[in-house]
């Protein structure tokens, strides 16, 4: 990953995906105008191999998404909770003194890509990951201490609860165990997200060989409040799921 980040052209591509996720190869070529299309493709392949970028084909185009998990692991390795607070304060001060980076959220006019795509690799079988996604004895340990309730049949309702309070509700849209689970997603934890229309949340699970599975989280059609509050949480939830299945320990135990 450090070798991938060492190249300034690859850092430029990551900066462009930070500004607006889900860009196509053609859009990313504009970030490196002096480089050939083939050169940009080679850099994207290096970033994908390092786990810093994940891609997804939508229609006839392939869209690329920033994957923050590897960088987050570096962050967690050398920053304890006290250093994190100090670093956050300094970073907030820097942001307040400098012009913020603008972001774009407009989808393409045709075949709009998913709003958020996150991929991680877990040393577990697809069946075990499916169980962790649909069984409260698992979700309570990595999904903000919430329990999930459904029979997971297509058309059935489901809901996440934190204690007795409903946090998320929706309907099961697809259930192809243990490969794909798709649901409508309506957040309820505050008035802002409750006002958004339901979005669509999907989990795709693939056997990657040697006892490892690839989990891709896709969250699309989010309203503004849901997008603001959910996108930052997915990497933490996925990391918690990975840690629990691989070590039996909680990433962030209740305290």
N, C-alpha and C positions, 0 to 999 in steps of 0.2 A: 504494500500500500504506500509506503514512503517513497519507493521508486516511482510509482505512478504519480504521486504528488510533486515529485521533484521537477517535472517538466512544466514550464510556464504555459505552454499551449494547452496542456491538459487542465491546468488550474483555471485557465480562461474558460474552457468548456464547462467546468463545474460552476464557475461564477454565473455563466449564462443560465444554467439549469436552476441555480438558486434564485435568480431573478424571475424565471418563469419555467416551471417544470413541464415535462411532456413534450419537448420540442423534437422535431424531425431532424434527420440528417441535413436536409436542405437549409433549415433554419439555423442550425448550428454552424454550417459552413460560413455564414455571414460573420461569425465571431472570429474567424481566422481567414481573412480575405486573401492572404498571400499563400495559402496552402491549398493543395489539390483536394478534390473530394475523397480520393483514395487515402490521402494523408490524414484527413479528419476521421475517416472510418477506422484507420489503424489506432489513432489515439482513443477513440471510443471503445475499441476492443480491449485496450490495455486497462481502461477505467472499469469496464465490466468485469475483467478478469480479477481486478483488485477488489471487487465488490462495492466500488464507489458509485457505480451507475447501474441501473437495471433498465431493460427495454421491454416494450410490449407492442405487438403489431395490432394496429387498428385500421381495418380496411386494407388498403394497399400500402400504407405507410407504417414505418416503425417509429414509435415515440420513445424518448429517453427520459429517465427520471433519476433525480439525485437520491442516493441511498445513504443516509447519515449514520447508519449503525457503526461502520468501522471507525469513523472519526469520533463517535460517541464513546467507543471503547477506549480510545486513547485518552479522551477526556477523563473517563472514570478511573483509568489506571493511575494517573498522576495528580488527580484533584480529589481530596476528601471533601466532606460536606462544608467544612469551614473555609477551605480555599475556594470552593465553588462560590460561596456567598461573596467573598472579597473580589473574585474575578468578575462576577456578575455586576457588582457595583461599579467597578472600573470600566467594564464594557458599556454599561448604561451611560456613564459619564461621557465616554468617547462618542457614543451614538448621539447624545444630546448636543455635543459640540460640533459634530460634523453633519453634513447633509446626508440624510438617510438614502439608502439605495432604493430606487423605485421598483415596484413589482407590477407585473401584468397578470391578470387573471382571465382575460378574454379567451374563450375557447375558439378553435378553428371553426369556420363556417360549415364545414362538412366533416362528418365522421369525427366529432369532437372526442379527444382522448379522455381517459379516466382522469379525474382531478387529482388523485393521489394513488401512487403505486409504490409498495414497499416489499422487498424480497429479502429473506434470510434463509440460511441453511441450518438445519437442526439434526443432530445425531439421534434420530428416532424414526420409527416407521410411520408411513402415512396414517395407518389406523390409530396409532398412539396420538398423533397430532389431532386427528379428528376428535378423538375422545377428549383431549384437553380443551378443544374449542367448544364442546357441547355438554360438558359435565361440570356441574357446580363445584365438585370437590377439587377440580383444577382451577377454574376461573376465579374462585375466591382467593387463590394464592398468587395470581399474576395480573388479574384484570381489575385493579382498584378495589379488591376485596368484594367483588360483586358475585352474586349467584345468577345463573341463567336457567330459564324455565321454558321448556317446549317439548313436544314429542318429535320435532324435526321432520315432520311430513310436509311435503309441498302444500302450501295453502294454509298451514297452521300458524297460529300466532306464537310469538316468543317475547320474552322480556328479560332484561337484566335488572336485578334489584340490589340495592345497597341497604342491608338491613331490611326494613319493611317498605322502604321508599323505592318506587320505580324510577330507574335512571334511563332506560332505553326500551322502546317497544317497536314491534314491526311484524312482518309476515315472512315466512320462509318461501322464497321464490324458486330456488333450485336446491336439491339435496342429493348429490351423487357420491355417496360414501364409498371410499374415503378420499375422493378426488376434488370435489368442488361443493361449496356451500355458499349460497347467495341469499341475501335477505334485504328487505326494505329496512331502513334505519331512521327512527325518529327519536332524537334525544329529548329528555324531559327534565334534566337536572337544573335548568334555570329558565327564566322567561324568554331570554333571547334565543336560545336554541329551540325551545318549544314552539316558537313562532315560525321557524323554518319549515318548509315542506319536507316530507321524508326523502332521504337519499337512498343510495344502494350500496351495500357493503358485501364484498365477496371474498372468500378464501379459496385459493387454488393450491392443491398439494400434489407434488410430483415426487416420485422415487428417483433420487439422484445417484443411487448405487452405494455400495459399501456401508449400508446402514444409515445413510444420510438422506434426508428429504428436503425438498425445496418448498418453502411456504411463501406464497405471494398474497399480500393484502391489497385489495383494490377498493377504493372508496370514491364514488363518483356522484355527480349531480348534487353536491352539497350546497346548502344555503350559506350566506356569508358568516353567520354566527357559528354554525356547525363546523364550517371549514376552519375558522380561527381556533376553535377549541379542540377539534378532533385531530387535525393533521399532526400537531406536535406530540400527541399522546400515542399514536400508533407505533412509532419506533420503540418507545418504552414498554408498551404492552407486548410487542413481539420479542423484545429482549428478555422480558420476564418469563414468557412462555418457553423460550429457548433454554434459559437458565434452569427453570423448574424441571424440564424434561431431561436435561443432560446431567444435572447435579442433584436433583431432588430438593434443592434449596430455593427459597424465595429471593428474587433480586432485591426487592425492597420490602422487608418485613414490616408489619404494622408496629408502630412504636409510639 
